Amino acid sequence: MSRPVTPQLTADVIIEMPLLEEKPIILIERKFEPYGWAIPGGFVEVGETIATAARREAREETTLDVELELLLGIYSNPERDFRGHTVCSVFVGNSSGRPVAADDAKDIAVFDPFDIDVELAFDHAQILQDYCDYRRDGLIKLPE
């Protein structure tokens, strides 16, 4: 019996900086296509859990150790990445310290999640809208 062809798994982390006023988040500017600003994250490697991948990718791109707090949602629109179908588990976590752009990150910055005025990659505008709804209302809605 052959194995089914399935989407690739990715994991992202919306990193909150709780020690800073207004609890801003960290975004990276992508070094490679698709360009734009993005939530830190990347592909899950064989042999690791999705949560482990999320923490590893966050550390590789921001140099920060991140504590995961909750799973915001799973995003699976086949059009979310032009390179191929991916399914992304998006976590919310926190960290402290000074983030540094590393690995796939060309630049890094701290943003007010309610006032982001940069071009975002993938479906990250929708994900960050869901995150803002969660911060405002305390409810997590199911992605469509």
Residue pairs with C-beta under 8 A, 6 or more apart in sequence:
7 76
7 78
7 84
7 85
7 86
7 87
8 43
8 44
8 84
8 85
8 86
8 87
9 43
9 44
9 50
9 53
9 86
9 87
9 88
9 89
10 41
10 42
10 43
10 44
10 53
10 86
10 87
10 88
10 89
11 41
11 42
11 44
11 50
11 51
11 53
11 54
11 57
11 88
11 89
11 90
11 91
12 38
12 39
12 40
12 41
12 42
12 54
12 57
12 88
12 89
12 90
12 91
12 127
13 39
13 40
13 41
13 54
13 55
13 57
13 58
13 66
13 68
13 90
13 91
13 92
13 93
14 25
14 39
14 72
14 90
14 91
14 92
14 93
14 113
14 127
14 128
14 131
15 25
15 26
15 40
15 58
15 62
15 64
15 66
15 93
15 94
15 95
15 99
16 23
16 24
16 25
16 92
16 93
16 94
16 95
17 23
17 24
17 25
17 26
17 94
17 95
17 96
17 110
18 94
18 96
19 96
20 110
22 112
24 110
24 111
24 112
24 113
25 110
25 111
25 113
25 131
26 40
26 62
26 64
26 95
26 99
26 108
26 109
26 110
26 111
27 37
27 38
27 39
27 40
27 108
27 109
27 111
27 116
27 118
27 120
28 37
28 38
28 39
28 40
28 61
28 62
28 101
28 104
28 105
28 106
28 107
28 108
29 35
29 36
29 37
29 38
29 101
29 105
29 106
29 107
29 108
29 109
29 118
30 36
30 37
30 38
30 104
30 105
30 106
30 121
31 104
31 105
31 106
32 104
33 83
34 81
34 82
34 83
34 121
34 122
35 119
35 121
36 118
36 119
36 120
36 121
36 124
37 109
37 116
37 118
37 119
37 120
37 121
37 124
38 120
38 121
38 122
38 124
39 90
39 124
39 127
39 128
40 57
40 58
40 61
40 62
40 105
41 54
41 57
41 58
41 61
41 88
41 90
42 53
42 57
42 60
42 61
42 104
43 53
44 50
44 53
45 53
45 56
48 56
50 89
51 68
51 91
54 66
54 68
54 89
54 91
54 93
55 65
55 66
55 68
55 93
58 64
58 66
58 93
58 95
59 65
59 66
60 102
60 103
60 104
61 101
61 102
61 103
61 104
61 105
61 108
62 95
62 99
62 100
62 101
62 102
62 105
62 108
63 97
63 99
63 100
63 102
64 95
64 96
64 97
64 99
65 95
66 93
66 94
66 95
67 93
67 94
67 95
68 91
68 92
68 93
69 91
69 92
69 93
69 94
70 91
70 92
70 140
71 89
71 90
71 91
71 92
72 90
72 91
72 92
72 127
72 130
72 131
72 134
72 140
73 89
73 90
73 127
73 130
73 140
73 141
73 142
73 143
74 87
74 88
74 89
74 90
74 143
75 87
75 88
75 90
75 123
75 126
75 127
75 143
76 86
76 87
76 88
76 143
77 123
78 85
80 86
80 88
80 122
80 123
81 122
90 127
92 131
92 134
99 108
99 110
100 108
101 107
101 108
111 118
113 128
113 131
113 132
113 135
114 132
116 128
120 128
126 143
130 140
130 141
130 143
133 139
133 141
134 140
